[in-house]
């Protein structure tokens, strides 16, 4: 599970990825292949481009993924 928060100082937007596959499908395989992801399980995209924003739309505000993990 990964929750990405964009625009923290303005109007925050939340993107909730349920798995690494979600990240790869939304942002591209290069993000899951970075040293920071492989070593620490995180990545850094400070300014999302149009392709990133489009890929993240299906994951926007998917708090049900967090809730489902709590129910188990």
Secondary structure, 3 states (H helix, E strand, C coil): CEEEEECCCCCCEEEEECCHHHHHHHHCHHHHCCHHHHHHCCCCCCCCCHHHHHHHHHHECCCHHHHHHHHC
